[in-house]
């Protein structure tokens, strides 16, 4: 949470979707998703925002977190996957005690209107689902099922402390945390490629026999999207291939920058006859812009940016970040997009439990006439 604010402190310097030095600019294929000019109509506070807020207010489990990925599981379950997480209790005035448990990753399982918090440890001593390494922790990223739905696979980023200060930490490596999709018990934690300074955790897209892995080269002042893929649905089962700007290579160092200005967490999903990228804009510091790009390929190029929303919470101590879509929860043409809210002052999060919760948007894209 507080450490994670450093991930949001990003300022990129170019206009997304245009050819810039160091960014792949392959010629776009022709598709109507790119030919069309789109406008967005967005309604805030979409479900399940109210359900999660009410659950948080009870103080009986999860009371706020960030990341906010989702995966559909058997039995009509949706698992909401969170990084830094506060647990209850919640005071009657909507504040949280300073003794409230805080862990680096958790699940909330939704089945209809029923929500259940899943952590490691015990009810009296909850811990992160992925046990932290010495001098560090794991933040979770994109997730999917594998092995005919038997596994829940979650990309996990390992971070470590480098000193005593609040900002003395760094990303170390990427891992795949595999959970049993029925019991949600951790089965294994395996390293995945980490040699190119890319955090391969932004998004996972299953498309035409491959899983595409979207990573972010996070340089602090600039963030660049990279794209890899693996045949099938097991990120640890076969060699990865990396997009070079004109083809695929098994050399991770050949991975090229595809788009500047993405957030560490964003989404790439099928849309019309092409693909839709949803991200928080990181071309400006503490941006309030949720933006979409369009492409004809899972590797872009990403063009025609359209503003989806301006987050009203942004300002003062409050920041918003890491917006992305939940494609399994689309309702016809209506997209479900989430974003995270946080404060640069930790006391705010204890004084008002409602700040550190995900927000949800119902977004409809329409062709302009």
N, C-alpha and C positions, 0 to 999 in steps of 0.2 A: 504494500500500500504506500507507505511513506517513501521507501526505497524506490518503489515502482514509479513514483512521480518523475524520476530521472529519465525513464523511458519516454515520457510524454514531452520532455523539454527539447523539442526538435524544431529547427527552422530550415526548410529547404529553399533553394534559390532559383528554381526555374519554373516555367509554366508547364504543368503536366500535360502529356499527350503530344508535345512538340519535340522535334529532333534537337537534342542537346548533346554536347560532348560527353562521352562516357556512358551514354544511354543507348540501348539497342533500338534501332529504327528500321526494322524490317518492313518491307512494303506490305500494306494491309491487303488482305483478300477482300473480295467484294461480298458484302452481306447486308441485308436490310437493317440489321441492328445498328450498323455504322452509317448507312446511307440516310437513315431517318433522323430527323431532329426531334429530340425528346424534351418534354417538360414534366416536372414532378409536382404532384399534389400530396402533401404529407400531413398526417394527423398524429399528434403526439399522444402519449399515455396509452398506447395499444396494449392489449393483453399479451403477456401475462404480467404486466407491470403492477397492476392493482393487486393481483394475487400474491406476488412476491412482497409487496409493501406490507400487506396485511399480515403475512407470515412473519416478516421481520419485526413488526410491532409487537407480536406476542412474546418475543424474546426467548422462544423455545427452540433454539438451534441457530441457523444462519440468520444474521441480521444485516449483512451488507458485504459486498465484495466487488472485484473487478474481473476483467477478461470476458466472461459471459458467452462462452461457446455452448452449443447445444447439439445433441445427437439423439435420434429416435432409436429406442430399444424395443425389444419384444414385450408383449403384454401391455401395449398402449402407454409405455413409459417414455418420458422425455427426461434425459439427464442434462442438467445445467451444470457447466464445468467452470469453476471459478479459481482465480489465483488468490492473492491476499484477501483473507476472509476474517471478519469479525463474527463471533458467536455471542449469544445472549449471556446475561439478561439485558433488558431494556428498562430504564426507569420510567415511572408513570408520566413524567414530563417530556418524554421523547429523547432524553439524553441516554448515554450508556456509561456505566461505571468504568473508571480507569483500570479496573481489574478484569474487565471482560476479556475472555480468551481471544487470541489473535493467532491465526495459522496461515501458512503460505499457499495452501490449495485445499479445495473441498468440492463436493458435489451436492447439488440439490436435485432430488428425483421428484418429478411431477407425474402424477397419475390422476387425470381428471383435475379436480380442484384440490387434491391432497398433495402436500409437499412434505418431504422428509430430507433431513440433512444427513450427509454421509461424510465422516471424517475418519482418520486413523485414531489410534489410542482407545480410550474408554470414555464413557459418558461423563465421568468425573474428571478425567484428564485427557481431553481431546488433543490430537496432534494432526499434522498434515497427512494427507493420504499417501504422499510420496515422502518417505522418511528423509529428512534433510541430511546432506553430507556434513562432515565436520567443517566448521567455518563457512557455512553456506546454506543454500536453500534452492528449491525448484519452483519456478513459475510455470504454469501450464499454458499450452497454446491450442492450436487446432486439433480436432479429434475426429475419429470415424470408427465404424465397426469393421472387423475383418473376420476371415474364416467363417463365412456364412452367418455372421452376426454373433458368433460365440465370444469374440473378443471385443472389448472397447479399448481402442488404441489412442493414447493422448501424447502429443509431443510435449516434452518437458525441457525447459531451459534451465541449465545449472548456473547459478551465480555464486560468487564467493566474496567475502569481505577482504579488503586490501588494507584496511586501517581502522582507526577508532571513530572516524567521523561519519555523519549521516550519509554522505555521498561517496564514501570510500568502499566501493564495490565494483565488480565487473562481471560480465558474461564470460563463461568458461567453455561450455560445450552443449551440444544438443543430445537429447536422449528420447527414446520411445518408452513410455510407461504403458504396459499392457495390463488391463484389468479383465477379470471374468465379467461378462456383460450381465449375468444373472445376479451374482453375489456382490459385484463391484469391489471385489478384493484384488489387491495388486498381485499380479502373477510374476512380472519380470520388469526389469529396467535395463534397457540395452542402449549403448551408444549408437548414434547415427551420424552421418557426415557433419563435420564441424571445421574443416580445414580452410575454408574460403572466407572466414569472417562473416558468415551469413547465419542468422538465426532462422532455421528452417521450421518456423512455427506459425507463420501468419495465417495460412489456410491450407486445406486439403480439398481437392476436387477430383472426384472419380468420373472419368470420361473416356469412353471408347476403349476399354481394356486397360487403361492406365490410371494410376493415382498421380495427379499433379501436386507438387509440394511448392508452396509459395513462401519464400523467405525474404528477410529484410537485412540488408547490409546497413547497419546502424552506425553512422559516423557522428552522431550527436547533432551537428548542424545540418546534416542532410541524411535522408533515408532513401535507399534504393531497393526496389523490388527485384528479386531474382526468381527464376523458375527452374525446378527440377521435376523429374518424373520417375516412376518405377512401374514396371509391368505388374498388373494385378493389384491386390489390396494390402499386401504386407510390406511395410516400409523396411523391414529387416531381412526380407527373404531373397531379394534379387538386387543386382547392382543398380545404383542410381544413374540416371543420365541428366545432363545439365544443358540448358538452353544456351547456345553460343551466339545467338543473333541470326543464324542462318541454318542451324541444325542442332543435333544433339551429340554430346560427348560424355564419356565416362570419366573424364578428367574434371574434378571439381573446380580446379583453378581456371577452367575455361568458361565458367558461368559468367554471364554478362549482366550488366545493369539494364533493366527493362523499363522502369519508370521511376522517376524521382518524385518525392512528395507523399509517399504512402505512409501509413501508420504501421507500427509493429504488428498490430492485429488488423486485418482487413479481410475482404472476401472476394472470391471470383466464382461466379455461378453461371450456369446456362441461362440464356435469356434470348427469347425469340429464336432467330437462327444463328445467334452469336453468343457473346459472353458479356457479363456485367461485373465490373469491379466497383465495390463500395468501400470507401475509406474515409477516415478523418483526414482533412488536409493538413499536411505538416510542412507546407511551404511558408507558413507563418507561425510564430511562436504563440502557443496557447490559443490555437484557432478554434472558432466556433463552427466551422464549415464542415458539414457532412456532404461528400461529393461522390458522384458516380462517373465512371468512364465506360466506354463501349469498345468491344473488339470482336474480330471475326475468328480468333484463335485463342486457345488457352494461354498463349504466350504474348498476346497483344499483336501489334502495338495498341496502346490504350489512348483513345481519342475522344473528342467531343465531350469534355467534362460538363456535367450538369449539377448545379447545387440542389441537394435534396432537402437540406434543413440548416437553420442557424440555431445552435443550441442556446436557449435563453439563460441557462445557469451560468454560462461563462462570464467571468468578470470578478474583480477583487481577488479574493483568495481562491475562488472556485475555478477549476479547469474541467474540460471535457475532452475525451480521447477515445481512440480504438473503436470506432464504429464499424460494424459489419452486418451482413445479412444473415438470416436463418432460413435457408432455402426450403428445408423440409417443412417449414411452418408457413409457407406461402398460402394465401387464400385466393385462388384464381390468379388474377393479375396483380393482386395486392401483395407487396413485399413486406416482410417484417425485419426491421433493422434495429439493432441495439447500439447504445453507446454508454460509456462509463463516466461517472462524475466523481470528483475528488476535491480535496482542499490542499493548498500549499502549507496550511497551518494545522498541525495534527489536533490541536485542541478543538477545532471546529467539528471534527468527526466524533469526538466524545460529547460535545455539547448538543449535536443534532444528528440523530441516527439516520434521518432521511437523506442526508447528503450522499453518503457512500453506498448508493444503490444503482443498478442499471436502469436506464430509461429505454423505452421501446417506441418505435415509430411505425405507423402503417403508411407505406409509400406506394403510390400508384403512378406509373410512368405512362404518359400518353404521347402519341405522335402529334406534333404541331401541324396545323393546317395552313 
